[in-house]
């Protein structure tokens, strides 16, 4: 565990790195653009801001779930956020975006307003409903954290099957759109996206800073928390539903980007220790930097085309996940 002085210096370094990412990364892509000289720079600027916010939010989501379930491999996507959001987006793409001005269900024609962000609304609703279903299936005062994790895995597989079914029954163009959305990405970012997401993510960040002491106690076990007068059932519910709303908002605007909530909190623990008063700001800043850099790599790695940022995080996160498994086996052995 590093000293307080080194921690403050590291936090300052991360903050300066965020500022650098914010203004420098938009210059890089298929073509190099300087600020104040091209509208393309400002499009990439909005994209970078969204990546910083979404990455920070996803990292905080992973940090909370790993603390709640005392499981280093728990992530927002383990509990069905990704599959729920993807199912909601798939339904929106199939029945609303591609249906034209009207949708016919059971012989009834329903008018559709094309201006509404149907995909984002569908993704947010799907993420929220999946987490609610996981909560209803796996949460009670007497249930263990493993029960909720198992419920999340079950919901994840069920929703993944429904997504494949919708793709199979869709026209080729609609199926491709659904597949593309499930890869995740910020390439279509608009200023309204990060303006919508910013207050939600920052409010959640401040909320976790306020509860950092309770998060430290949660990871020690239920008996320890109850001996200190903490109502674990109530606290778990508050954290669970607040992180669901934040993650639903993040996934609604950037799709299901995986592994950020797994990789960043673990790296933060290796660097600053297990104290959540330190982990929360480091994970927040580190998650934003990680996703913004991955998005930039996706812009330049396979010129002249682009890779969705979800592919980049998967390529980096997969080996890291295997390393965590091997590390856990070595500790047990």
ABEGO torsion letter per residue (X at the ends): XBBAAAAAAAAAAAAAAAAAAAAAAAABEABBBBBGABAAAAAAAAAAAAAAAAAAAAAAAAAAAAAAAGBAABBAAAAGAAAAAAAAAAAAAAAAAAAEABBBBGGBBBBBBAABBAAAAAAAAAAAAAAAAAAAAABBAABBAAAAAAAAAAAAAAAAAAAAAAAAABBAAAAAAAAAAAAEEAAABBAAAAAAAAAAAAAAAAAAAAAAAAAAAAAAEAAAAAAAGBBAAAAAAAAAAAAAAAAAAAAAAAEBBBGAAAAAAAAAAAAAEABAAAAAAAAAAAAAAAAAAAAAAAAAAAOABBBBAAAAAAAAAAAAAAAAAAAAAAAAX
